[in-house]
């Protein structure tokens, strides 16, 4: 059983790390340059995310979605945008995108620890 401190960190999505978060622009560029798909699946970061119960959750209009990956898309205007891909566990093959506009938003969705894991993975 996890001790109380670990449980609180997990619930609050707070990290014990003292590593500084990257700027969103640096994170976006690193995701874009990482592979040809410009996508990072959470299960590639840590095998624990292969189990749907361990995926980060996103709630919208009383529906809970599972966050499955992060990707960077280049739009027709030449600008790049970071997205979270999430799915509805009750509907198969139902994937939706959520555009990320700040590092705070990304940390709120994934938790600081996972953002730092992704950052380490793509660098």
C-alpha positions as CSV (number, residue, x, y, z in Angstrom):
1,X,0.0,0.0,0.0
2,X,1.3,3.5,-0.9
3,X,2.1,5.7,2.0
4,X,0.0,8.8,2.5
5,X,2.5,11.2,1.0
6,X,2.7,9.2,-2.3
7,X,-1.1,9.0,-2.4
8,X,-1.4,12.8,-2.0
9,X,1.2,13.5,-4.7
10,X,-0.7,11.2,-7.0
11,X,-4.1,12.8,-6.3
12,X,-2.8,16.3,-6.7
13,X,-0.7,15.4,-9.7
14,X,2.3,17.0,-8.1
15,X,5.8,15.8,-8.7
16,X,8.5,15.3,-6.2
17,X,11.0,16.3,-8.9
18,X,12.8,19.5,-8.8
19,X,13.3,19.4,-12.6
20,X,12.0,22.5,-14.3
21,X,9.3,22.1,-16.9
22,X,10.2,23.1,-20.4
23,X,8.5,26.0,-22.2
24,X,5.5,24.9,-24.3
25,X,7.2,26.0,-27.5
26,X,10.2,23.8,-26.8
27,X,8.0,20.9,-25.8
28,X,6.0,21.3,-29.1
29,X,9.1,21.4,-31.2
30,X,10.5,18.3,-29.5
31,X,7.3,16.4,-30.1
32,X,7.2,17.5,-33.7
33,X,10.8,16.4,-34.4
34,X,10.6,13.2,-32.4
35,X,9.2,10.9,-35.1
36,X,7.5,11.0,-38.5
37,X,4.0,10.8,-37.0
38,X,4.7,13.7,-34.6
39,X,2.9,11.7,-32.0
40,X,3.9,10.3,-28.6
41,X,1.7,7.4,-27.3
42,X,1.6,7.3,-23.5
43,X,2.1,3.5,-23.6
44,X,5.5,4.2,-25.2
45,X,6.5,6.3,-22.3
46,X,5.6,3.7,-19.7
47,X,4.1,0.2,-20.2
48,X,1.8,1.0,-17.2
49,X,-0.4,3.1,-19.7
50,X,-1.2,0.0,-21.7
51,X,-3.8,-0.7,-19.0
52,X,-6.8,1.6,-19.6
53,X,-7.3,2.0,-15.9
54,X,-3.9,3.8,-15.6
55,X,-4.4,6.4,-18.4
56,X,-4.9,10.0,-17.3
57,X,-8.5,11.1,-17.5
58,X,-10.2,14.1,-19.1
59,X,-13.7,15.0,-18.1
60,X,-16.0,17.0,-20.4
61,X,-19.8,17.4,-20.0
62,X,-19.9,14.6,-17.4
63,X,-18.2,12.2,-19.7
64,X,-14.8,10.8,-18.7
65,X,-12.3,10.2,-21.5
66,X,-8.9,8.4,-21.5
67,X,-5.9,10.4,-22.7
68,X,-3.9,8.2,-25.0
69,X,-1.3,10.4,-26.7
70,X,0.2,13.8,-27.4
71,X,0.8,15.0,-30.9
72,X,2.0,18.1,-32.8
73,X,0.2,19.2,-36.0
74,X,1.4,21.7,-38.5
75,X,-1.5,23.7,-39.9
76,X,-1.9,25.3,-43.3
77,X,-0.7,28.6,-41.9
78,X,2.6,27.0,-41.0
79,X,2.1,27.2,-37.3
80,X,2.4,24.1,-35.1
81,X,-0.1,23.2,-32.4
82,X,0.1,20.6,-29.6
83,X,-2.9,18.3,-29.2
84,X,-4.0,15.7,-26.7
85,X,-5.7,12.7,-28.2
86,X,-8.4,11.2,-25.9
87,X,-11.0,8.5,-26.3
88,X,-14.3,7.6,-24.9
89,X,-13.9,4.2,-23.3
90,X,-17.6,3.4,-24.0
91,X,-17.3,3.9,-27.7
92,X,-14.7,2.0,-29.7
93,X,-12.6,4.0,-32.2
94,X,-13.9,7.3,-30.9
95,X,-10.9,9.6,-30.7
96,X,-11.1,13.3,-30.1
97,X,-8.5,16.1,-30.0
98,X,-8.0,18.9,-27.5
99,X,-5.6,21.7,-28.5
100,X,-3.2,22.7,-25.7
101,X,-2.5,26.4,-25.3
102,X,-0.2,26.5,-22.3
103,X,2.1,24.3,-20.3
104,X,-0.2,24.8,-17.3
105,X,-3.0,23.2,-19.2
106,X,-0.8,20.3,-20.3
107,X,0.3,19.7,-16.7
108,X,-3.3,19.9,-15.5
109,X,-4.3,17.2,-17.9
110,X,-1.4,14.9,-17.6
111,X,0.2,15.8,-14.3
112,X,3.7,17.2,-13.9
113,X,5.4,13.9,-13.5
114,X,4.1,12.5,-16.8
115,X,4.9,15.7,-18.6
116,X,8.5,15.4,-17.4
117,X,8.6,11.7,-18.4
118,X,7.5,12.6,-21.9
119,X,10.1,15.4,-22.0
120,X,12.9,13.0,-21.0
121,X,11.6,10.5,-23.5
122,X,11.6,12.8,-26.5
123,X,14.9,14.6,-25.8
